[in-house]
Amino acid sequence: MIRLLSVACAAALFALVAPAFAADILVKNDKSEPESLSAAPDGTLIVGSASTPFVYKVKPGAMSADVFIDASAEGPGTFFFGQLVDGDTVWSCMLTPVQGVTPVARHSALIGTDLKTGKRTLRWNLPGDNSTCNDFSVGPDKALYISDTANARIYRLAPGAQSAELWLEHRNITGIDGITFLNGVLYYNSVFFNNLYRVPVDTNGKPGTPVQIWMDAPVKGPDGMRAANGKLLVAENGAGKVDALTINADNTAHVVVLKDGLKVPTAVEPAGDTIWIGERGAGKANSIPMPK
């Protein structure tokens, strides 16, 4: 269950056309670890938990939440990373630990769920004995691009396909986490190396060697990333910050801190005049005004 901390906040929580406001949502409890979240156009909020086998759904104006996805039958320790609302589909990264294996290994799967009915529409298991489906973004070609942190890979799920294909594998993708498109260009960050990259694509649509973007301020533990108002929004889980990055033509980026003092922020989600933040260390989803 998701408990709203304020009745007044609840009344305005999903009025995305209204002026930005501050709101906190405690996701089940302070140990629920909301790793990723996504907002539907009508204000429905989808929240995944990195400590439980559930994805939660809060309807606009609701005072409580329903379990949207229950993966408790998948195996002990199952949890969720990335969440993305794409039209009538919710994409989710589901991870299940491999029992009795040291070091820790996980099987992961891309799950597609109908936003309205909750019915499963797709399941695709990432290749390999150890994978980490982490985040995704929809490209200009309407395909879904998926990050695999454990294997330094990006997969591409074509529209209407039931399985994804390897799009890019490269040592510069080591530690890939957040992934998003800005002005038709794919960007991703590495939570291992504290770096940001863009992926060049040739005229045939073939990806090239990722290019590092030099940032004019340190970004520690870059995690969830989305694009809005011509900027990249990045959660710094190692510094408790959310940043806005302006990308320049010379492969540099200007970093502006939008919010600090957070406990392990791992997700950012633009929604109208609001940016939702997944604050894993506090078990919260909270919001700040969208920068102009």
N, C-alpha and C positions, 0 to 999 in steps of 0.2 A: 504494500500500500504506500502511496505517496501522500504525505501530510503537508498541507499548505500552512505556512507559518502565520498568515494574516488573512482574515476574512476580507479586508479591504483590498489586499493584493489579489485575492482570488477573483474578485469581481472584475478586476481589470487585467487579469493575468494574460489572457490571450486576445485582447483587443489590439491587434497588431497595427491597426490604422490609427490608433490613438497615440498621443505623445508618449515617448519612452518613459519608463518608470523603473524603479528598483523593486525586485522581488526575489525571494528565496524559496526554494522548494527542497524539503528534506526528503530524500529518496529512501523510503523504508526506514533507514536509520543511518547513523554516521559511519557505519561500516559497510554500507552498500556499494561504495566505489563506482559511481556513475562514470564509466570510461568514455562514453560517447553519447551524443544526443542529436536529435534532428527534429525540425518543426515542419509540419504540413502547412499548406497555404491557409487552411481554416483555423490554424492555431493549435491543432493537436500536437502534443509533444511526445516524442518517442524517446525513451531513456533505457539504455542497456546497463547491466550491472557486471562489473568485473569480479564480484565475489559471490554471485548467486547465478543459477541457471535460468534467469528470467530477463525478459525485456518488458518494460512497463509502458502503458499508454494513458495519458491524461487528456481527457476531452476538454474543449474550451469551456471555461467556467466551472469545471468539476471541482468538488472538494475532496475527491479521492481518486485513486487510479485502479485500473484493472490490469491484471497480468495479460499482456498481449501475446508473448511467446513463452511457453513453458518447456524448457529443454531438460528437465530433471531426469528424464528417461535415457538421456544420451550417455550417462556415465558419471562417476564421482568427480566432483571438481569442475564440471562444465560451467563456463561463463561466457560473457560477451564483450567484444571490443566494438568495432565500428557500427554505426547506425546511419542510414541515409534514406530519407523519403524521396522517392522518384515517381511522381505521378501517383498512381494507385498502388504502387509497390513500396514496401519497406525492405531495404537490403540490410542484412545483419551479418556480422562476423561472429561465428560460434566456435569456441575453442574447448577441446576436451583433453585433459592431461592423459598421457600414456602411463598406465600404472606400472610401478616397479622399475622405472627407468631412471638412471642417473648418468649424466645430468638430466634435468627436466626436459622432457619433449612433449609436444602437443600435436594432435591432429586438429585441423581447423576446416571449416566449411563456410561457403557463402550460402546464406539462406535468403530466399525471396518469399515475402508474406504479403497477402492482399491487405491493404490498409483498412478497408471497410469491413471485411468478413473475418480476417484473421486466418484464412486458409493458406496453407503452404503452396507456393507456386513454383518453387525451384529449390533444389539443393545440389550444390556442386562442391565436392571434396577437393581441396587443394592438393596437388601432387606432393609426394615425398613422405618420409616417415616422421618428419618434424616440420611443421609449417605454422605460420602465424598470420592468418588473415587479419588485417589491422584496420584499414580505412579504404574508402573508395570515392570516386567522383565520376560524374557523367560528362563525357566530352562533347565537343561540337558535332561529332558524328553519331550522337545518341548512344554510344557504347558506354559500358560501365568499366572503369579502370580500377584495378584492385591491387593494393599493396600487400606484399608478403615479406614481413620484417625478417623472419628467420632465414630466408633464402635469397635476399637481395634481388627480388623479382617484382615486376609489374605484369599483371595479367589483363587481358581485354575480353570482356563478354559482349559480343555483338548483339544488337537488338534482335530479340526473338530467339536467341540461342539458349541452349540448355547447359552448355559447358563453356568455360573460358579457355582462351589460348594464351600461351606465353607471348607477351608483347616486347618485353625488354628484361634482360638479365645482365648486370654489370657490377663490378666491384664498387663503383661509386654509389650504388643503391644500397650498400650495406647499412643496416639500421633504419631503413625507410619506415616512416610512420605516417604523418599527414600527407595527403595528396589532394590537389585541387587544380582546376583550370582557371586561369585569369587571361582574359582577352584571347581565348583560343589556345593558349600555351599551357602545357602541363608543368606544374611545379610540385616538388615534394621536398620534405625535410628529413634529415637523419637525426634521430634521437641519440644515436651513439656518438656522432662526430660534431653535433651542434651546428650543422651546416644546412644550407638551403640550395636547391638545384632547380634548373629548368631542363626540360628534355627537348632538344631540337628535333624537328621532323622534316625529312626531305620532301620533294614534290610528289613522290610516290607513296607518301604516308609512312615511310620507314623511319623508326626512331634512331637517333645517333647517340654519341657519347654525352651523358649528362654534363651540363655546364654549371659550375659552382657560382652562386650569387654571393658577392662579398657584402656583408652587412656592416653598417657603420657603428653598430653597438653590439656587444655580446648578447647572444640569445642562448640560454642554458636549458638544455632538455626540450628542444622544440617538439611539439606533439601534434594535437589536432590542428587542422588548418583548413580555412575556407576563404573564399573570395567575396568581396562586397565593395560597392562604390569605388571600383578601380584599385582596390588595395587587397593585400593578403592579410588575413587575420590569423594570428598564431598564438597558441597556448604554450607558455614556457613552464613545463612542469618542474624544472629544476630551480626556478627562481620565483615561482608564485606570481607570474605576470601574464597578462594578455597584451599582445602588441598588434599594431597596424604597420604593415610594411609597404612602402611605396617603391615599386620596381623601376629602375632607370634603364635607359637604352644601353648603357655600358656594363650591364651585368652587375650592378650594385643595387643596394636597397637601403632606404632610409627608415630607421626603426623609431617608432613612437610608442611609448608605453601608455596603454589605455586604462589598465587596472593592475594594481599590485597588492601584495599582502594576502594572496590567495593560498590555499592549502592544496598543492598538487593539482593545478588545473590541467585537464587533458583534452578538453573539447571546446570548440567555439562554433556557434551556429548563428548566422545572420537571419533575422526574421523581422522584416519591416524596419521600424525605427529602433529595434532592439538587437543586442547580441546576447545570446544565451551562452553560459559558461558551465561546463561540467567540472565540478570541483571534487575530484575523487577523494582527496584526503579528508574532506568534511562531509562527504556523502550528500552533496547539494548540487542542484542546478540553480544558478542565479543569473541575473541579467544586468546589463549596463546599457546606456544609450549608444546608438550607432554613431560613430564620428561622421561629420559632414565631409 
